[in-house]
Amino acid sequence: MEPLRVRCVTIRHQRRIPMFQKVTTVVLIGTALVLAACNTVRGAARDVNSVANCTDNTIHGSGCR
């Protein structure tokens, strides 16, 4: 008859899953912030461009549209 083998579970394996979840959460939040910042900067660039066009049109006598 074969002897009974006992398998031990290490603490390291149990710590990896919560750490993976934390890292994944931080990466997802970081990605969301970067995407939101890109849209904000793009919108701000459109606003600045609109003001520049209005100013240029006003200087040349056609006014803002």
DSSP file (Angstrom, degrees, kcal/mol; ACC not computed):
  #  RESIDUE AA STRUCTURE BP1 BP2  ACC     N-H-->O    O-->H-N    N-H-->O    O-->H-N    TCO  KAPPA ALPHA  PHI   PSI    X-CA   Y-CA   Z-CA
    1    1 A M              0   0    0      0, 0.0     0, 0.0     0, 0.0     0, 0.0   0.000 360.0 360.0 360.0 141.0    0.0    0.0    0.0
    2    2 A E        -     0   0    0      1,-0.1     3,-0.1     3,-0.0     2,-0.0  -0.559 360.0-109.8 -81.9 141.2    1.2    3.5   -0.9
    3    3 A P        -     0   0    0      0, 0.0     2,-0.4     0, 0.0    -1,-0.1  -0.356  37.1-101.4 -69.7 152.6    1.8    6.0    1.9
    4    4 A L        -     0   0    0     -2,-0.0     2,-0.5     1,-0.0     0, 0.0  -0.577  34.7-146.2 -75.3 126.7   -0.6    9.0    2.2
    5    5 A R        -     0   0    0     -2,-0.4     2,-0.5    -3,-0.1    -1,-0.0  -0.819   6.4-153.6 -99.4 133.7    0.9   12.1    0.8
    6    6 A V        -     0   0    0     -2,-0.5     2,-0.5     2,-0.0    -2,-0.0  -0.907   5.0-151.3-108.6 129.6    0.0   15.4    2.4
    7    7 A R        -     0   0    0     -2,-0.5     2,-0.3     2,-0.0    -2,-0.0  -0.880  10.5-146.9-103.6 127.4    0.1   18.6    0.3
    8    8 A C        -     0   0    0     -2,-0.5     2,-0.5     0, 0.0    -2,-0.0  -0.715   4.4-142.2 -94.9 142.7    0.9   21.8    2.1
    9    9 A V        -     0   0    0     -2,-0.3     2,-0.2     3,-0.0    -2,-0.0  -0.904  19.8-140.5-102.1 126.1   -0.6   25.2    1.1
   10   10 A T     >  -     0   0    0     -2,-0.5     4,-0.8     1,-0.1     3,-0.2  -0.500  13.1-128.8 -86.9 157.0    1.8   28.0    1.4
   11   11 A I  H  > S+     0   0    0      1,-0.2     4,-1.4     2,-0.2     3,-0.2   0.803 103.5  68.6 -72.2 -29.8    0.9   31.5    2.6
   12   12 A R  H  > S+     0   0    0      1,-0.2     4,-1.3     2,-0.2     3,-0.4   0.903  96.4  52.5 -57.5 -42.8    2.5   33.1   -0.4
   13   13 A H  H  > S+     0   0    0      1,-0.2     4,-0.8    -3,-0.2     3,-0.3   0.878 107.2  52.5 -62.3 -37.4   -0.1   31.7   -2.8
   14   14 A Q  H  < S+     0   0    0     -4,-0.8    -1,-0.2     1,-0.2    -2,-0.2   0.786 109.0  50.4 -70.4 -26.6   -2.9   33.1   -0.6
   15   15 A R  H  X S+     0   0    0     -4,-1.4     4,-1.6    -3,-0.4    -1,-0.2   0.712  97.3  68.7 -83.7 -21.1   -1.3   36.6   -0.8
   16   16 A R  H  X S+     0   0    0     -4,-1.3     4,-2.7    -3,-0.3     5,-0.2   0.891  93.8  55.0 -67.5 -39.6   -0.9   36.7   -4.5
   17   17 A I  H  X S+     0   0    0     -4,-0.8     4,-2.3     2,-0.2    -1,-0.2   0.946 109.9  43.5 -65.2 -50.2   -4.6   36.8   -5.4
   18   18 A P  H  > S+     0   0    0      0, 0.0     4,-2.2     0, 0.0    -1,-0.2   0.891 115.3  50.9 -62.4 -35.4   -5.5   39.9   -3.3
   19   19 A M  H  X S+     0   0    0     -4,-1.6     4,-2.6     2,-0.2    -2,-0.2   0.910 109.2  50.6 -66.5 -41.1   -2.3   41.6   -4.5
   20   20 A F  H  X S+     0   0    0     -4,-2.7     4,-2.6     1,-0.2    -1,-0.2   0.898 110.3  50.2 -60.9 -41.2   -3.2   40.8   -8.1
   21   21 A Q  H  X S+     0   0    0     -4,-2.3     4,-2.4     2,-0.2    -2,-0.2   0.895 110.8  49.2 -65.8 -39.4   -6.7   42.3   -7.5
   22   22 A K  H  X S+     0   0    0     -4,-2.2     4,-2.5     2,-0.2    -2,-0.2   0.930 112.8  46.6 -65.1 -44.7   -5.1   45.5   -6.0
   23   23 A V  H  X S+     0   0    0     -4,-2.6     4,-2.4     1,-0.2    -2,-0.2   0.921 112.9  49.7 -63.8 -43.3   -2.7   45.9   -8.9
   24   24 A T  H  X S+     0   0    0     -4,-2.6     4,-2.5     1,-0.2    -1,-0.2   0.907 110.9  50.1 -61.4 -42.4   -5.5   45.3  -11.4
   25   25 A T  H  X S+     0   0    0     -4,-2.4     4,-2.5     2,-0.2     5,-0.2   0.921 111.1  48.3 -62.6 -44.6   -7.7   47.8   -9.7
   26   26 A V  H  X S+     0   0    0     -4,-2.5     4,-2.5     1,-0.2    -2,-0.2   0.900 112.0  49.7 -63.6 -40.6   -5.0   50.5   -9.7
   27   27 A V  H  X S+     0   0    0     -4,-2.4     4,-2.4     2,-0.2    -2,-0.2   0.917 112.0  47.7 -65.0 -43.1   -4.3   49.8  -13.4
   28   28 A L  H  X S+     0   0    0     -4,-2.5     4,-2.3     2,-0.2    -2,-0.2   0.915 113.6  46.8 -65.3 -42.9   -8.0   50.2  -14.3
   29   29 A I  H  X S+     0   0    0     -4,-2.5     4,-2.3     2,-0.2    -2,-0.2   0.915 112.6  50.6 -65.1 -41.9   -8.4   53.4  -12.3
   30   30 A G  H  X S+     0   0    0     -4,-2.5     4,-2.3    -5,-0.2    -2,-0.2   0.906 110.2  49.7 -61.4 -42.1   -5.2   54.8  -13.8
   31   31 A T  H  X S+     0   0    0     -4,-2.4     4,-2.4     1,-0.2    -1,-0.2   0.909 109.9  50.7 -63.1 -42.6   -6.4   54.0  -17.3
   32   32 A A  H  X S+     0   0    0     -4,-2.3     4,-2.3     1,-0.2    -2,-0.2   0.906 111.0  48.8 -62.7 -41.2   -9.8   55.6  -16.7
   33   33 A L  H  X S+     0   0    0     -4,-2.3     4,-2.4     2,-0.2    -2,-0.2   0.900 110.8  50.0 -66.3 -40.1   -8.1   58.8  -15.4
   34   34 A V  H  X S+     0   0    0     -4,-2.3     4,-2.2     2,-0.2    -2,-0.2   0.922 112.0  47.6 -64.6 -43.0   -5.8   58.9  -18.4
   35   35 A L  H  X S+     0   0    0     -4,-2.4     4,-1.9     1,-0.2    -2,-0.2   0.902 112.4  49.3 -65.3 -40.0   -8.7   58.5  -20.8
   36   36 A A  H  X S+     0   0    0     -4,-2.3     4,-2.1     1,-0.2    -1,-0.2   0.897 110.4  51.2 -64.9 -39.1  -10.7   61.2  -19.0
   37   37 A A  H  X S+     0   0    0     -4,-2.4     4,-2.7     2,-0.2     5,-0.2   0.889 107.0  53.8 -65.9 -38.4   -7.7   63.6  -19.0
   38   38 A C  H  X S+     0   0    0     -4,-2.2     4,-2.4     1,-0.2    -1,-0.2   0.924 110.3  46.5 -62.1 -43.7   -7.3   63.0  -22.8
   39   39 A N  H  X S+     0   0    0     -4,-1.9     4,-2.3     2,-0.2    -1,-0.2   0.880 112.5  50.8 -66.1 -37.2  -10.9   64.0  -23.4
   40   40 A T  H  X S+     0   0    0     -4,-2.1     4,-2.6     2,-0.2    -2,-0.2   0.927 111.9  46.1 -66.1 -44.9  -10.6   67.0  -21.1
   41   41 A V  H  X S+     0   0    0     -4,-2.7     4,-2.4     2,-0.2    -2,-0.2   0.896 112.2  51.5 -65.2 -39.5   -7.5   68.3  -22.9
   42   42 A R  H  X S+     0   0    0     -4,-2.4     4,-1.9    -5,-0.2    -1,-0.2   0.916 112.0  46.9 -63.4 -42.1   -9.1   67.7  -26.3
   43   43 A G  H  X S+     0   0    0     -4,-2.3     4,-2.1     2,-0.2    -2,-0.2   0.893 111.4  51.0 -65.8 -40.3  -12.1   69.7  -25.2
   44   44 A A  H  X S+     0   0    0     -4,-2.6     4,-2.5     1,-0.2    -2,-0.2   0.885 107.9  53.2 -64.7 -37.9   -9.9   72.5  -23.8
   45   45 A A  H  X S+     0   0    0     -4,-2.4     4,-2.4     1,-0.2    -1,-0.2   0.894 108.3  50.1 -64.3 -39.3   -8.0   72.6  -27.1
   46   46 A R  H  X S+     0   0    0     -4,-1.9     4,-2.4     2,-0.2    -1,-0.2   0.907 110.6  50.0 -64.0 -40.7  -11.3   73.0  -29.0
   47   47 A D  H  X S+     0   0    0     -4,-2.1     4,-2.4     2,-0.2    -2,-0.2   0.926 112.0  46.8 -63.5 -44.8  -12.4   75.8  -26.6
   48   48 A V  H  X S+     0   0    0     -4,-2.5     4,-2.5     1,-0.2    -1,-0.2   0.905 112.6  50.5 -64.4 -40.8   -9.1   77.6  -27.1
   49   49 A N  H  X S+     0   0    0     -4,-2.4     4,-2.5     2,-0.2    -1,-0.2   0.900 109.7  51.0 -63.3 -40.4   -9.3   77.2  -30.8
   50   50 A S  H  X S+     0   0    0     -4,-2.4     4,-2.4     2,-0.2    -2,-0.2   0.915 111.1  47.4 -63.8 -43.3  -12.8   78.6  -30.8
   51   51 A V  H  X S+     0   0    0     -4,-2.4     4,-2.6     2,-0.2    -2,-0.2   0.907 111.8  51.1 -64.2 -41.6  -11.7   81.6  -28.9
   52   52 A A  H  X S+     0   0    0     -4,-2.5     4,-2.5     2,-0.2    -2,-0.2   0.914 111.4  47.4 -63.3 -42.3   -8.8   82.2  -31.2
   53   53 A N  H  X S+     0   0    0     -4,-2.5     4,-2.8     2,-0.2    -2,-0.2   0.913 112.5  49.2 -65.0 -41.9  -11.0   82.0  -34.3
   54   54 A C  H  X S+     0   0    0     -4,-2.4     4,-2.4     2,-0.2    -2,-0.2   0.918 112.5  47.8 -62.9 -43.4  -13.5   84.4  -32.7
   55   55 A T  H  X S+     0   0    0     -4,-2.6     4,-2.3     2,-0.2    -2,-0.2   0.925 113.1  48.1 -63.2 -44.5  -10.8   86.8  -31.8
   56   56 A D  H  X S+     0   0    0     -4,-2.5     4,-1.8     1,-0.2    -2,-0.2   0.916 112.8  48.1 -63.5 -43.1   -9.3   86.6  -35.3
   57   57 A N  H  <>S+     0   0    0     -4,-2.8     5,-2.2     1,-0.2     6,-1.1   0.887 111.1  51.1 -64.8 -37.9  -12.7   87.1  -37.0
   58   58 A T  H ><5S+     0   0    0     -4,-2.4     3,-1.1     4,-0.2    -2,-0.2   0.906 108.4  51.4 -65.8 -40.8  -13.5   90.1  -34.7
   59   59 A I  H 3<5S+     0   0    0     -4,-2.3    -1,-0.2     1,-0.3    -2,-0.2   0.886 111.8  47.2 -62.7 -38.2  -10.1   91.7  -35.6
   60   60 A H  T 3<5S-     0   0    0     -4,-1.8    -1,-0.3    -5,-0.2    -2,-0.2   0.380 120.3-108.7 -89.3   5.9  -10.8   91.3  -39.3
   61   61 A G  T < 5S+     0   0    0     -3,-1.1    -3,-0.2    -4,-0.3    -4,-0.1   0.447  92.3 102.6  92.0   0.7  -14.4   92.6  -39.0
   62   62 A S  S   <S-     0   0    0     -5,-2.2    -4,-0.2    -6,-0.2    -5,-0.1   0.648  70.4-145.6 -94.2 -12.3  -16.6   89.5  -39.5
   63   63 A G        -     0   0    0     -6,-1.1     2,-0.2    -9,-0.1    -1,-0.1  -0.043  32.6 -46.7  77.7 177.1  -17.4   88.9  -35.8
   64   64 A C              0   0    0      1,-0.1   -10,-0.1    -7,-0.1   -13,-0.0  -0.560 360.0 360.0 -85.5 148.0  -18.0   85.7  -33.9
   65   65 A R              0   0    0     -2,-0.2    -1,-0.1     0, 0.0    -2,-0.0   0.359 360.0 360.0-113.8 360.0  -20.1   82.9  -35.3
